[in-house]
Amino acid sequence: MSDLKTDSQDLQQEENALIALRKEKLAAERAKGNAFPNDFRSDSYCNDLQKQHADKTKDALEAAAIPVKVAGRIMLNRGSFMVIQDMTG
């Protein structure tokens, strides 16, 4: 019975230490400025890019090196290949 109390107390202390560490990190980020910046602005949508460049070959795309900013989620990551999905699909 006392072992269970000791274990739960140890777990509680570890959890409190983790929470304190997270609060310290958040305070440090807030001291730098905006802790949760959301100023990223995309200039392209995935669906539009696929339509614009569907007829181009891999070599032509590599040679063009077209810079784009896409806001989305990485759905799949295999080595140097990524599947990115935004609100257009």
Jmol script that loads the backbone (N, CA, C; Angstrom):
load data "model"
ATOM      1  N   MET A   1       0.813  -1.193   0.000  1.00  0.00           N
ATOM      2  CA  MET A   1       0.000   0.000   0.000  1.00  0.00           C
ATOM      3  C   MET A   1       0.858   1.258   0.000  1.00  0.00           C
ATOM      4  N   SER A   2       1.911   1.251   0.811  1.00  0.00           N
ATOM      5  CA  SER A   2       2.780   2.425   0.857  1.00  0.00           C
ATOM      6  C   SER A   2       3.574   2.577  -0.434  1.00  0.00           C
ATOM      7  N   ASP A   3       3.854   1.453  -1.112  1.00  0.00           N
ATOM      8  CA  ASP A   3       4.550   1.527  -2.400  1.00  0.00           C
ATOM      9  C   ASP A   3       3.705   2.257  -3.435  1.00  0.00           C
ATOM     10  N   LEU A   4       2.403   2.007  -3.413  1.00  0.00           N
ATOM     11  CA  LEU A   4       1.514   2.679  -4.359  1.00  0.00           C
ATOM     12  C   LEU A   4       1.484   4.181  -4.106  1.00  0.00           C
ATOM     13  N   LYS A   5       1.446   4.571  -2.845  1.00  0.00           N
ATOM     14  CA  LYS A   5       1.450   5.998  -2.523  1.00  0.00           C
ATOM     15  C   LYS A   5       2.755   6.642  -2.969  1.00  0.00           C
ATOM     16  N   THR A   6       3.868   5.947  -2.732  1.00  0.00           N
ATOM     17  CA  THR A   6       5.177   6.471  -3.117  1.00  0.00           C
ATOM     18  C   THR A   6       5.268   6.615  -4.632  1.00  0.00           C
ATOM     19  N   ASP A   7       4.789   5.594  -5.355  1.00  0.00           N
ATOM     20  CA  ASP A   7       4.822   5.647  -6.818  1.00  0.00           C
ATOM     21  C   ASP A   7       3.966   6.792  -7.347  1.00  0.00           C
ATOM     22  N   SER A   8       2.774   6.946  -6.798  1.00  0.00           N
ATOM     23  CA  SER A   8       1.904   8.018  -7.284  1.00  0.00           C
ATOM     24  C   SER A   8       2.468   9.387  -6.922  1.00  0.00           C
ATOM     25  N   GLN A   9       3.117   9.486  -5.774  1.00  0.00           N
ATOM     26  CA  GLN A   9       3.750  10.752  -5.395  1.00  0.00           C
ATOM     27  C   GLN A   9       4.917  11.067  -6.320  1.00  0.00           C
ATOM     28  N   ASP A  10       5.696  10.043  -6.652  1.00  0.00           N
ATOM     29  CA  ASP A  10       6.816  10.238  -7.579  1.00  0.00           C
ATOM     30  C   ASP A  10       6.318  10.688  -8.952  1.00  0.00           C
ATOM     31  N   LEU A  11       5.248  10.037  -9.425  1.00  0.00           N
ATOM     32  CA  LEU A  11       4.683  10.413 -10.723  1.00  0.00           C
ATOM     33  C   LEU A  11       4.162  11.848 -10.692  1.00  0.00           C
ATOM     34  N   GLN A  12       3.526  12.220  -9.594  1.00  0.00           N
ATOM     35  CA  GLN A  12       3.010  13.578  -9.460  1.00  0.00           C
ATOM     36  C   GLN A  12       4.145  14.596  -9.465  1.00  0.00           C
ATOM     37  N   GLN A  13       5.234  14.278  -8.786  1.00  0.00           N
ATOM     38  CA  GLN A  13       6.381  15.183  -8.749  1.00  0.00           C
ATOM     39  C   GLN A  13       7.016  15.325 -10.130  1.00  0.00           C
ATOM     40  N   GLU A  14       7.115  14.199 -10.861  1.00  0.00           N
ATOM     41  CA  GLU A  14       7.667  14.252 -12.219  1.00  0.00           C
ATOM     42  C   GLU A  14       6.780  15.108 -13.121  1.00  0.00           C
ATOM     43  N   GLU A  15       5.471  14.919 -12.991  1.00  0.00           N
ATOM     44  CA  GLU A  15       4.537  15.688 -13.803  1.00  0.00           C
ATOM     45  C   GLU A  15       4.636  17.177 -13.474  1.00  0.00           C
ATOM     46  N   ASN A  16       4.734  17.493 -12.199  1.00  0.00           N
ATOM     47  CA  ASN A  16       4.873  18.896 -11.795  1.00  0.00           C
ATOM     48  C   ASN A  16       6.165  19.499 -12.342  1.00  0.00           C
ATOM     49  N   ALA A  17       7.236  18.716 -12.347  1.00  0.00           N
ATOM     50  CA  ALA A  17       8.512  19.201 -12.878  1.00  0.00           C
ATOM     51  C   ALA A  17       8.401  19.466 -14.381  1.00  0.00           C
ATOM     52  N   LEU A  18       7.713  18.576 -15.109  1.00  0.00           N
ATOM     53  CA  LEU A  18       7.528  18.771 -16.550  1.00  0.00           C
ATOM     54  C   LEU A  18       6.683  20.013 -16.836  1.00  0.00           C
ATOM     55  N   ILE A  19       5.640  20.198 -16.058  1.00  0.00           N
ATOM     56  CA  ILE A  19       4.785  21.373 -16.249  1.00  0.00           C
ATOM     57  C   ILE A  19       5.572  22.646 -15.977  1.00  0.00           C
ATOM     58  N   ALA A  20       6.377  22.635 -14.924  1.00  0.00           N
ATOM     59  CA  ALA A  20       7.201  23.806 -14.602  1.00  0.00           C
ATOM     60  C   ALA A  20       8.187  24.101 -15.728  1.00  0.00           C
ATOM     61  N   LEU A  21       8.785  23.053 -16.300  1.00  0.00           N
ATOM     62  CA  LEU A  21       9.727  23.229 -17.408  1.00  0.00           C
ATOM     63  C   LEU A  21       9.026  23.828 -18.623  1.00  0.00           C
ATOM     64  N   ARG A  22       7.827  23.332 -18.932  1.00  0.00           N
ATOM     65  CA  ARG A  22       7.068  23.864 -20.067  1.00  0.00           C
ATOM     66  C   ARG A  22       6.710  25.331 -19.855  1.00  0.00           C
ATOM     67  N   LYS A  23       6.342  25.665 -18.627  1.00  0.00           N
ATOM     68  CA  LYS A  23       6.013  27.063 -18.330  1.00  0.00           C
ATOM     69  C   LYS A  23       7.237  27.959 -18.482  1.00  0.00           C
ATOM     70  N   GLU A  24       8.403  27.465 -18.088  1.00  0.00           N
ATOM     71  CA  GLU A  24       9.642  28.230 -18.252  1.00  0.00           C
ATOM     72  C   GLU A  24       9.941  28.460 -19.731  1.00  0.00           C
ATOM     73  N   LYS A  25       9.782  27.406 -20.540  1.00  0.00           N
ATOM     74  CA  LYS A  25      10.035  27.529 -21.977  1.00  0.00           C
ATOM     75  C   LYS A  25       9.063  28.512 -22.623  1.00  0.00           C
ATOM     76  N   LEU A  26       7.793  28.456 -22.217  1.00  0.00           N
ATOM     77  CA  LEU A  26       6.801  29.375 -22.762  1.00  0.00           C
ATOM     78  C   LEU A  26       7.126  30.810 -22.365  1.00  0.00           C
ATOM     79  N   ALA A  27       7.544  31.007 -21.128  1.00  0.00           N
ATOM     80  CA  ALA A  27       7.919  32.354 -20.678  1.00  0.00           C
ATOM     81  C   ALA A  27       9.103  32.882 -21.482  1.00  0.00           C
ATOM     82  N   ALA A  28      10.062  32.010 -21.796  1.00  0.00           N
ATOM     83  CA  ALA A  28      11.217  32.419 -22.598  1.00  0.00           C
ATOM     84  C   ALA A  28      10.780  32.810 -24.009  1.00  0.00           C
ATOM     85  N   GLU A  29       9.857  32.050 -24.606  1.00  0.00           N
ATOM     86  CA  GLU A  29       9.353  32.378 -25.947  1.00  0.00           C
ATOM     87  C   GLU A  29       8.581  33.692 -25.925  1.00  0.00           C
ATOM     88  N   ARG A  30       7.787  33.892 -24.882  1.00  0.00           N
ATOM     89  CA  ARG A  30       7.026  35.142 -24.773  1.00  0.00           C
ATOM     90  C   ARG A  30       7.950  36.335 -24.601  1.00  0.00           C
ATOM     91  N   ALA A  31       9.071  36.133 -23.922  1.00  0.00           N
ATOM     92  CA  ALA A  31      10.033  37.221 -23.726  1.00  0.00           C
ATOM     93  C   ALA A  31      10.664  37.633 -25.055  1.00  0.00           C
ATOM     94  N   LYS A  32      10.792  36.686 -25.994  1.00  0.00           N
ATOM     95  CA  LYS A  32      11.347  36.983 -27.316  1.00  0.00           C
ATOM     96  C   LYS A  32      10.371  37.781 -28.178  1.00  0.00           C
ATOM     97  N   GLY A  33       9.098  37.653 -27.885  1.00  0.00           N
ATOM     98  CA  GLY A  33       8.075  38.307 -28.702  1.00  0.00           C
ATOM     99  C   GLY A  33       6.840  37.444 -28.722  1.00  0.00           C
ATOM    100  N   ASN A  34       6.247  37.300 -29.874  1.00  0.00           N
ATOM    101  CA  ASN A  34       5.037  36.510 -30.021  1.00  0.00           C
ATOM    102  C   ASN A  34       5.365  35.027 -29.861  1.00  0.00           C
ATOM    103  N   ALA A  35       4.781  34.401 -28.850  1.00  0.00           N
ATOM    104  CA  ALA A  35       5.068  32.989 -28.578  1.00  0.00           C
ATOM    105  C   ALA A  35       4.427  32.064 -29.609  1.00  0.00           C
ATOM    106  N   PHE A  36       3.337  32.497 -30.219  1.00  0.00           N
ATOM    107  CA  PHE A  36       2.635  31.674 -31.200  1.00  0.00           C
ATOM    108  C   PHE A  36       2.426  32.476 -32.485  1.00  0.00           C
ATOM    109  N   PRO A  37       3.497  32.696 -33.250  1.00  0.00           N
ATOM    110  CA  PRO A  37       3.361  33.530 -34.449  1.00  0.00           C
ATOM    111  C   PRO A  37       2.505  32.852 -35.514  1.00  0.00           C
ATOM    112  N   ASN A  38       1.727  33.633 -36.216  1.00  0.00           N
ATOM    113  CA  ASN A  38       0.920  33.102 -37.317  1.00  0.00           C
ATOM    114  C   ASN A  38       0.953  34.065 -38.496  1.00  0.00           C
ATOM    115  N   ASP A  39       2.125  34.587 -38.766  1.00  0.00           N
ATOM    116  CA  ASP A  39       2.266  35.579 -39.825  1.00  0.00           C
ATOM    117  C   ASP A  39       2.675  34.974 -41.169  1.00  0.00           C
ATOM    118  N   PHE A  40       2.692  33.651 -41.275  1.00  0.00           N
ATOM    119  CA  PHE A  40       3.034  33.012 -42.546  1.00  0.00           C
ATOM    120  C   PHE A  40       1.907  33.242 -43.542  1.00  0.00           C
ATOM    121  N   ARG A  41       2.250  33.627 -44.734  1.00  0.00           N
ATOM    122  CA  ARG A  41       1.263  33.849 -45.792  1.00  0.00           C
ATOM    123  C   ARG A  41       1.633  32.995 -47.000  1.00  0.00           C
ATOM    124  N   SER A  42       0.711  32.160 -47.403  1.00  0.00           N
ATOM    125  CA  SER A  42       0.958  31.330 -48.582  1.00  0.00           C
ATOM    126  C   SER A  42       0.648  32.142 -49.833  1.00  0.00           C
ATOM    127  N   ASP A  43       1.260  31.736 -50.939  1.00  0.00           N
ATOM    128  CA  ASP A  43       0.996  32.414 -52.206  1.00  0.00           C
ATOM    129  C   ASP A  43       0.451  31.450 -53.258  1.00  0.00           C
ATOM    130  N   SER A  44       0.265  30.181 -52.878  1.00  0.00           N
ATOM    131  CA  SER A  44      -0.200  29.179 -53.832  1.00  0.00           C
ATOM    132  C   SER A  44      -1.064  28.144 -53.121  1.00  0.00           C
ATOM    133  N   TYR A  45      -1.880  27.470 -53.913  1.00  0.00           N
ATOM    134  CA  TYR A  45      -2.661  26.337 -53.422  1.00  0.00           C
ATOM    135  C   TYR A  45      -2.214  25.087 -54.162  1.00  0.00           C
ATOM    136  N   CYS A  46      -2.237  23.954 -53.484  1.00  0.00           N
ATOM    137  CA  CYS A  46      -1.756  22.700 -54.074  1.00  0.00           C
ATOM    138  C   CYS A  46      -2.501  22.355 -55.359  1.00  0.00           C
ATOM    139  N   ASN A  47      -3.812  22.473 -55.345  1.00  0.00           N
ATOM    140  CA  ASN A  47      -4.609  22.123 -56.513  1.00  0.00           C
ATOM    141  C   ASN A  47      -4.247  22.994 -57.712  1.00  0.00           C
ATOM    142  N   ASP A  48      -4.060  24.284 -57.475  1.00  0.00           N
ATOM    143  CA  ASP A  48      -3.678  25.194 -58.562  1.00  0.00           C
ATOM    144  C   ASP A  48      -2.303  24.841 -59.122  1.00  0.00           C
ATOM    145  N   LEU A  49      -1.365  24.511 -58.238  1.00  0.00           N
ATOM    146  CA  LEU A  49      -0.020  24.138 -58.692  1.00  0.00           C
ATOM    147  C   LEU A  49      -0.057  22.875 -59.537  1.00  0.00           C
ATOM    148  N   GLN A  50      -0.865  21.902 -59.123  1.00  0.00           N
ATOM    149  CA  GLN A  50      -0.969  20.671 -59.903  1.00  0.00           C
ATOM    150  C   GLN A  50      -1.542  20.939 -61.282  1.00  0.00           C
ATOM    151  N   LYS A  51      -2.547  21.794 -61.356  1.00  0.00           N
ATOM    152  CA  LYS A  51      -3.144  22.118 -62.657  1.00  0.00           C
ATOM    153  C   LYS A  51      -2.168  22.889 -63.546  1.00  0.00           C
ATOM    154  N   GLN A  52      -1.444  23.848 -62.973  1.00  0.00           N
ATOM    155  CA  GLN A  52      -0.521  24.683 -63.750  1.00  0.00           C
ATOM    156  C   GLN A  52       0.660  23.889 -64.298  1.00  0.00           C
ATOM    157  N   HIS A  53       1.119  22.907 -63.552  1.00  0.00           N
ATOM    158  CA  HIS A  53       2.357  22.224 -63.915  1.00  0.00           C
ATOM    159  C   HIS A  53       2.162  20.747 -64.253  1.00  0.00           C
ATOM    160  N   ALA A  54       0.942  20.331 -64.509  1.00  0.00           N
ATOM    161  CA  ALA A  54       0.662  18.923 -64.797  1.00  0.00           C
ATOM    162  C   ALA A  54       1.329  18.450 -66.083  1.00  0.00           C
ATOM    163  N   ASP A  55       1.461  19.322 -67.070  1.00  0.00           N
ATOM    164  CA  ASP A  55       2.009  18.926 -68.365  1.00  0.00           C
ATOM    165  C   ASP A  55       3.529  19.007 -68.428  1.00  0.00           C
ATOM    166  N   LYS A  56       4.168  19.483 -67.381  1.00  0.00           N
ATOM    167  CA  LYS A  56       5.626  19.642 -67.393  1.00  0.00           C
ATOM    168  C   LYS A  56       6.315  18.371 -66.907  1.00  0.00           C
ATOM    169  N   THR A  57       7.494  18.139 -67.456  1.00  0.00           N
ATOM    170  CA  THR A  57       8.273  16.971 -67.050  1.00  0.00           C
ATOM    171  C   THR A  57       9.039  17.274 -65.771  1.00  0.00           C
ATOM    172  N   LYS A  58       9.544  16.224 -65.176  1.00  0.00           N
ATOM    173  CA  LYS A  58      10.327  16.376 -63.950  1.00  0.00           C
ATOM    174  C   LYS A  58      11.541  17.266 -64.198  1.00  0.00           C
ATOM    175  N   ASP A  59      12.229  17.037 -65.315  1.00  0.00           N
ATOM    176  CA  ASP A  59      13.422  17.828 -65.644  1.00  0.00           C
ATOM    177  C   ASP A  59      13.078  19.306 -65.838  1.00  0.00           C
ATOM    178  N   ALA A  60      11.952  19.579 -66.485  1.00  0.00           N
ATOM    179  CA  ALA A  60      11.544  20.968 -66.712  1.00  0.00           C
ATOM    180  C   ALA A  60      11.224  21.655 -65.387  1.00  0.00           C
ATOM    181  N   LEU A  61      10.585  20.934 -64.489  1.00  0.00           N
ATOM    182  CA  LEU A  61      10.266  21.512 -63.178  1.00  0.00           C
ATOM    183  C   LEU A  61      11.526  21.774 -62.362  1.00  0.00           C
ATOM    184  N   GLU A  62      12.469  20.834 -62.427  1.00  0.00           N
ATOM    185  CA  GLU A  62      13.729  21.025 -61.699  1.00  0.00           C
ATOM    186  C   GLU A  62      14.504  22.216 -62.256  1.00  0.00           C
ATOM    187  N   ALA A  63      14.508  22.369 -63.567  1.00  0.00           N
ATOM    188  CA  ALA A  63      15.231  23.478 -64.190  1.00  0.00           C
ATOM    189  C   ALA A  63      14.573  24.820 -63.862  1.00  0.00           C
ATOM    190  N   ALA A  64      13.252  24.833 -63.787  1.00  0.00           N
ATOM    191  CA  ALA A  64      12.538  26.080 -63.503  1.00  0.00           C
ATOM    192  C   ALA A  64      12.722  26.511 -62.053  1.00  0.00           C
ATOM    193  N   ALA A  65      12.805  25.567 -61.132  1.00  0.00           N
ATOM    194  CA  ALA A  65      12.979  25.842 -59.695  1.00  0.00           C
ATOM    195  C   ALA A  65      12.045  26.956 -59.232  1.00  0.00           C
ATOM    196  N   ILE A  66      10.767  26.727 -59.373  1.00  0.00           N
ATOM    197  CA  ILE A  66       9.751  27.730 -59.069  1.00  0.00           C
ATOM    198  C   ILE A  66       9.531  27.794 -57.552  1.00  0.00           C
ATOM    199  N   PRO A  67       9.805  28.942 -56.938  1.00  0.00           N
ATOM    200  CA  PRO A  67       9.571  29.048 -55.489  1.00  0.00           C
ATOM    201  C   PRO A  67       8.086  29.289 -55.198  1.00  0.00           C
ATOM    202  N   VAL A  68       7.532  28.531 -54.274  1.00  0.00           N
ATOM    203  CA  VAL A  68       6.140  28.708 -53.860  1.00  0.00           C
ATOM    204  C   VAL A  68       6.052  28.610 -52.342  1.00  0.00           C
ATOM    205  N   LYS A  69       5.005  29.203 -51.803  1.00  0.00           N
ATOM    206  CA  LYS A  69       4.704  29.091 -50.377  1.00  0.00           C
ATOM    207  C   LYS A  69       3.330  28.449 -50.264  1.00  0.00           C
ATOM    208  N   VAL A  70       3.292  27.272 -49.657  1.00  0.00           N
ATOM    209  CA  VAL A  70       2.045  26.538 -49.511  1.00  0.00           C
ATOM    210  C   VAL A  70       1.787  26.312 -48.028  1.00  0.00           C
ATOM    211  N   ALA A  71       0.580  26.641 -47.592  1.00  0.00           N
ATOM    212  CA  ALA A  71       0.188  26.384 -46.204  1.00  0.00           C
ATOM    213  C   ALA A  71      -0.658  25.122 -46.188  1.00  0.00           C
ATOM    214  N   GLY A  72      -0.139  24.078 -45.592  1.00  0.00           N
ATOM    215  CA  GLY A  72      -0.867  22.825 -45.541  1.00  0.00           C
ATOM    216  C   GLY A  72      -0.238  21.881 -44.551  1.00  0.00           C
ATOM    217  N   ARG A  73      -0.635  20.640 -44.644  1.00  0.00           N
ATOM    218  CA  ARG A  73      -0.110  19.610 -43.754  1.00  0.00           C
ATOM    219  C   ARG A  73       0.664  18.577 -44.553  1.00  0.00           C
ATOM    220  N   ILE A  74       1.748  18.120 -43.967  1.00  0.00           N
ATOM    221  CA  ILE A  74       2.509  17.039 -44.581  1.00  0.00           C
ATOM    222  C   ILE A  74       1.793  15.746 -44.229  1.00  0.00           C
ATOM    223  N   MET A  75       1.245  15.101 -45.236  1.00  0.00           N
ATOM    224  CA  MET A  75       0.479  13.882 -45.025  1.00  0.00           C
ATOM    225  C   MET A  75       1.355  12.641 -45.113  1.00  0.00           C
ATOM    226  N   LEU A  76       2.440  12.729 -45.879  1.00  0.00           N
ATOM    227  CA  LEU A  76       3.317  11.586 -46.083  1.00  0.00           C
ATOM    228  C   LEU A  76       4.714  12.106 -46.357  1.00  0.00           C
ATOM    229  N   ASN A  77       5.706  11.484 -45.752  1.00  0.00           N
ATOM    230  CA  ASN A  77       7.091  11.906 -45.941  1.00  0.00           C
ATOM    231  C   ASN A  77       7.937  10.662 -46.159  1.00  0.00           C
ATOM    232  N   ARG A  78       8.452  10.511 -47.363  1.00  0.00           N
ATOM    233  CA  ARG A  78       9.318   9.379 -47.707  1.00  0.00           C
ATOM    234  C   ARG A  78      10.615   9.924 -48.274  1.00  0.00           C
ATOM    235  N   GLY A  79      11.626   9.940 -47.453  1.00  0.00           N
ATOM    236  CA  GLY A  79      12.916  10.436 -47.913  1.00  0.00           C
ATOM    237  C   GLY A  79      12.816  11.877 -48.343  1.00  0.00           C
ATOM    238  N   SER A  80      13.068  12.137 -49.609  1.00  0.00           N
ATOM    239  CA  SER A  80      13.023  13.512 -50.107  1.00  0.00           C
ATOM    240  C   SER A  80      11.678  13.847 -50.757  1.00  0.00           C
ATOM    241  N   PHE A  81      10.693  12.959 -50.631  1.00  0.00           N
ATOM    242  CA  PHE A  81       9.374  13.191 -51.222  1.00  0.00           C
ATOM    243  C   PHE A  81       8.352  13.456 -50.126  1.00  0.00           C
ATOM    244  N   MET A  82       7.473  14.430 -50.369  1.00  0.00           N
ATOM    245  CA  MET A  82       6.416  14.751 -49.413  1.00  0.00           C
ATOM    246  C   MET A  82       5.088  14.874 -50.135  1.00  0.00           C
ATOM    247  N   VAL A  83       4.045  14.452 -49.461  1.00  0.00           N
ATOM    248  CA  VAL A  83       2.691  14.694 -49.927  1.00  0.00           C
ATOM    249  C   VAL A  83       2.122  15.766 -49.010  1.00  0.00           C
ATOM    250  N   ILE A  84       1.810  16.923 -49.592  1.00  0.00           N
ATOM    251  CA  ILE A  84       1.285  18.048 -48.827  1.00  0.00           C
ATOM    252  C   ILE A  84      -0.171  18.250 -49.215  1.00  0.00           C
ATOM    253  N   GLN A  85      -1.009  18.448 -48.212  1.00  0.00           N
ATOM    254  CA  GLN A  85      -2.427  18.676 -48.459  1.00  0.00           C
ATOM    255  C   GLN A  85      -2.838  20.004 -47.836  1.00  0.00           C
ATOM    256  N   ASP A  86      -3.496  20.835 -48.640  1.00  0.00           N
ATOM    257  CA  ASP A  86      -4.024  22.090 -48.112  1.00  0.00           C
ATOM    258  C   ASP A  86      -5.542  22.062 -48.230  1.00  0.00           C
ATOM    259  N   MET A  87      -6.192  23.205 -48.095  1.00  0.00           N
ATOM    260  CA  MET A  87      -7.651  23.220 -48.097  1.00  0.00           C
ATOM    261  C   MET A  87      -8.257  22.895 -49.459  1.00  0.00           C
ATOM    262  N   THR A  88      -7.441  22.892 -50.527  1.00  0.00           N
ATOM    263  CA  THR A  88      -7.952  22.540 -51.851  1.00  0.00           C
ATOM    264  C   THR A  88      -7.807  21.054 -52.140  1.00  0.00           C
ATOM    265  N   GLY A  89      -7.153  20.352 -51.265  1.00  0.00           N
ATOM    266  CA  GLY A  89      -7.008  18.914 -51.449  1.00  0.00           C
ATOM    267  C   GLY A  89      -5.676  18.573 -51.851  1.00  0.00           C
TER     268      GLY A  89
END
end "model"
wireframe off; spacefill off
backbone 0.3
color backbone group
